[in-house]
């Protein structure tokens, strides 16, 4: 399977809505990738991780040249209710 989404047929998540894809999410550390997964799945109890298995891919991206997000800290770190914003 490719590690990047190839179409818009993916469930909505933190930075895109239904049909807004393809959207691909990257983290600068494996811990960050796991944190985003746990946030998306709303897993807060370690017992809920029983049986969870995920594969992580490594992708090299440039260190600079990206736009700065124009969102408040509250929106960028908020829960599901902040996704549309």
N, C-alpha and C positions, 0 to 999 in steps of 0.2 A: 504494500500500500504506500502511496506517496505520503510524505510527512506534511505536505502543504495541502490545504483544501483546494480542490480543483473547480468547485462550482459554488453557487449561492445556496445550495440545498444543505444547509447546516443550521442547527438550532441557534437562536439568539444567545448572546453572551454579553460580557461587560462592555465591549467597545463596538458592538454592531447589533442591529436588529434583524428580525426574520427577513430573509431575502436581500439583505445588504451585503452579502458576501460576494466572492469568497473573502473571509477575514482570517488572518493567520496571527497567532499570538506567540510572542517570543519573550524569554526572560534571560537576564544576564547570568543567572546561576541556576543549577538544578534545584536548589532550595526554593528559589523564586518561582520556578515552574510548578513545583509541588504546591506552594502556597496558593497560586492562582487556581489550580485544580481543586484544592480543598475549599476555597472560597466559592467557586462556581457550583460545586456539588453540595455546599452548605454543610460540610462535615466539620463538626466541632468536638466530637467524642472519639478518642483513639479506637474504641471498640468498633466504631463504624468502618474502620479501615480493613477489617477482616475480609480477606478475599479480593481486595482491590489490587489490581496489577496494571501498571501503565508502562509504556515504552517512551523514553525520552530521546529525541534526536538532537544532535549538535549541529548548529548552522553558524558559519562565520559571517558576521555582518560588519559593515564599516563602523568605526567609532564615532563619526561625526557626520554632519550634513542633514540632520533631521530637524523638523519644525518643533518648536516648544509648545506643549499643550496649553491651551488657553482656558483651562478649567480650574475651578477652585479646589483646594485640598480636600474639602468635604465631599465634593463630587468624585474626585479621583480615588478616594479611599472608602466611599460609601457602599451600602449594601444594594440589594436588587432594585430598590426603589429609585436609585440614582442612575441606573443603566440608560434610560431614555435620554436623560440630560447629557 
